Amino acid sequence: MKTKAKRKKHSAAFKATVAMEAMLGIKTVAQIAREHSVHPVQVRQWKTVLRERMPELFEAGGKQGEDTEKLVCDLHRKIGELTVDLDYLKKKSKQLGL
């Protein structure tokens, strides 16, 4: 009975490097795949993802900025809640003599 081979998990940096090599077109997809020990179809998929998402990098005030602002607001709200909780617990511990 054959055992299943474990799937390789590649980092985002590795995928970007391979996709960029494919985008440059200096080597064929097959050569790049052989050098990096991945399947040529995978190289083409990463190349397609890179080509489709590249414009997002140059958008002014893109979605990433909005996400960052929302995260900062949520964190400030959480800090406020924790500060109120801490003040309440300090007050109650003094009342109980702890």
C-alpha positions in Angstrom: 0.0 0.0 0.0 1.4 3.4 -1.0 1.5 6.2 1.4 0.4 9.7 0.3 3.2 12.2 -0.2 3.0 15.3 1.9 2.1 18.4 0.1 4.7 21.1 -0.1 3.9 24.4 1.4 5.8 27.3 -0.2 6.2 30.7 1.3 4.8 33.8 -0.3 8.3 35.1 -0.9 9.2 31.9 -2.8 6.1 32.1 -4.9 6.7 35.7 -5.7 10.3 34.9 -6.8 9.3 32.1 -9.0 6.4 34.1 -10.5 8.6 37.1 -11.1 11.2 34.9 -13.0 8.3 33.6 -15.1 7.1 37.2 -15.8 10.5 38.2 -16.9 10.5 35.6 -19.6 14.3 35.0 -19.6 13.8 31.3 -19.0 10.9 29.0 -20.0 8.3 28.0 -17.5 9.7 24.4 -17.7 13.2 25.5 -16.9 12.0 27.6 -13.9 9.9 24.7 -12.7 12.8 22.3 -12.9 15.2 24.6 -11.1 12.7 25.2 -8.2 11.3 21.6 -8.1 7.7 22.6 -8.7 5.3 21.7 -11.4 5.1 23.9 -14.5 1.4 24.3 -14.0 2.0 25.8 -10.6 4.5 28.2 -12.0 1.9 29.4 -14.5 -0.7 29.8 -11.8 1.6 31.9 -9.6 2.5 34.0 -12.7 -1.2 34.6 -13.4 -1.8 35.6 -9.8 1.1 38.0 -9.9 -0.1 39.5 -13.2 -3.6 40.0 -11.9 -2.7 41.5 -8.5 0.1 43.8 -9.6 -2.1 46.8 -10.2 -3.3 46.6 -6.6 0.2 47.5 -5.5 0.0 50.9 -7.2 -3.5 52.0 -6.2 -3.5 55.2 -4.2 -5.1 54.7 -0.8 -6.0 51.2 -1.6 -8.0 48.7 0.5 -5.0 48.0 2.7 -5.1 51.6 4.1 -8.8 51.2 5.0 -8.1 47.8 6.7 -5.3 49.4 8.7 -7.4 52.3 9.8 -10.2 49.9 10.9 -7.7 47.8 12.8 -6.3 50.8 14.6 -9.8 52.0 15.6 -10.7 48.5 16.9 -7.5 48.4 18.9 -8.1 51.8 20.5 -11.6 50.7 21.5 -10.2 47.6 23.0 -7.6 49.6 24.9 -10.3 51.8 26.3 -12.4 48.8 27.5 -9.4 47.2 29.2 -8.5 50.5 30.9 -12.0 50.8 32.3 -11.8 47.1 33.5 -8.4 47.7 35.1 -9.6 50.8 36.9 -12.7 48.9 38.2 -10.7 46.0 39.5 -8.1 48.3 41.2 -11.0 50.1 43.0 -12.7 46.8 44.1 -9.4 45.3 45.3 -8.8 48.3 47.5 -12.3 48.1 48.9 -11.8 44.4 49.8 -8.3 45.1 51.2 -6.5 42.9 48.7 
